[in-house]
Amino acid sequence: MNQQVEIILLSLKVAFLSTAILVPIGTFLGWLFSRKTFFGKSLLEGVVNVPLVLPPIVTGYFLLFALGPNSAIGKFLDKLGLQLAFTWHAAVIAAAMVSMPLLVRAVKVAVDSVDDKLEDAGRVLHAGELHIFFKITLPLAMHGIIAGAVLAFARALGEFGATIIFASNVPEARTIPLAVYTYLNQVDGESQANILVIVSMVLAYVSILLNELLMRRFKHAKN
Amino acid sequence: MLKINLQKKLQRFTLELDLEIKPAFTALFGPSGAGKTTSLNLLAGLTKPDSGKLSLKQKQFYSEKQKINIKPQQRNLGYIFQESRLFPHMTVKQNIEFGFQLLTPNSRKFSFDEIIETTGIVSLLERSPAALSGGEKQRVALARALLASPDYLLMDEPLASLDQPTRLSFLIFLKSIYQKFNLPILYVTHDIASVINFADEVLILKEGKIVGYDKPMRLLAQLQTRPLAAGEDITNIFKLEIIRQSKSRGITVVKSDKLEFVLPHLDLETGGELLLNIPASEIILGITEPNGLSASNILPGIIENIYHLQERVLVEVNAGEKFTVEIVEATVERLNLKKGTPVYLIIKASSFRRLS
């Protein structure tokens, strides 16, 4: 039982951290895709969105390729005495990578729905672009951003494929899905897995409910 | 002095503005799709022109040659939009403080209290924009723009969605703002009848080109097309003070700066202010002093100008205050009316329309 509690806490920690890292990046990217046109935009949008449909194992493999011990970044980190791959930090990065498209898409829709004429009204009132973003665009898109963050959090909790490749099934990175997988590979592991299965169903259901609620409030606030 | 020489290719035509606008209350008039809003956006810096130059007084806003394009934030132009564009997630107070707070105290032209008093929004400060009426929204938008200390006010048909009495009283108020703060206004509209009493000058924009720039009445007379649709009557508007009233005799006496009028009894507080409008077509014009008429207001005056608008004629009469009277061509001939002819204006008490 103690072991299960630790697994749940680790899962929550990984999901919270990955979401926390993701929110500023995803908000910026969503805003960028909604408001700006620039060279290479479609390409960048494709790269950000592709983990949505790519097998997570492939995303994990790319992460290992780019940040693993044999990569340039991995070698550089190694010199500093640091390691990313096969640690719980890798689980955070894998979860962030896979849930990013969900957040970016939600932010893009939310920012699209903010009337850019209000931003022009801000401009003639002396407001610089940053001020406009933080005082006008962001507050008006906030419900959508939070709804996207909740969805990204839920996706991070359920992340398996990219994590098992990039973090591998080491105990310090054993989140709920990896633990369920591990227990089911053991003789008589079902009873231990069942508790985690129930917890993950409850967490997933609550997250989806919260997301729905926020989206409804967002639509309501718009009208 | 606003010096404009800007070109911008639009879908149906190229907008080519080439003029200098004196600092005044200027109306920019034109049919829908003539490029009015785009013109304002070009001035404000919200739309980038293809080429040309733009400057206000000594400040260069745009120059294609010198590669100057001052951002809207630094142009110091107030802009009142057609749809008010109040920030929906802020209260009225937060809205009007938005631009004000971004200025250093030294660069603020007006005090906060002065503006909320003048625009009459003191009681609205804690409300949300969604809870305001159309007229209130535009007054808040005006307060917000004024508190940002503009050098010039651009207004894009801010009254299009309001009914005529609200529109006329807002225009009166706008004129007082213009006079009080000496703030030039460029006012875009497709309803020339409303602004004729207020604008010092009128610009006419057609298919992206300025085709006229003159005093409103003179321009109205020059217009090729019939400018006034039904219901868009030329009117005379006065701000009046109630000085006496008698219920038994059924009258209320009011005065402007120079004249007194007799109205039907209104049952209002003596000393109160009243906004009235007299349609130009409701005033009777005589060349001899009339006797034995039931009309309560007979005012001597002198014809200052006669404008011919096809079969309609607008006569400007100075009778202490300026009046516009609408008659027909036949009357001009029959009475031999000319500039300088002494006349009498006859206004029935029931011809006054109340605006406030």
Interface residues (C-beta under 8 A of the other chain):
Chain A: D115 K117 L118 D120 A121 G122 R123 V124 L125 H126 A127 G128 H131 K135 I136 P139 L140
Chain B: A44 G45 L46 K71 P72 Q73 Q74 R75 L77 G78 Y79 F81 E83 R85 F87 P88 H89 F98 G99 L102 L103 R144 A145 A148
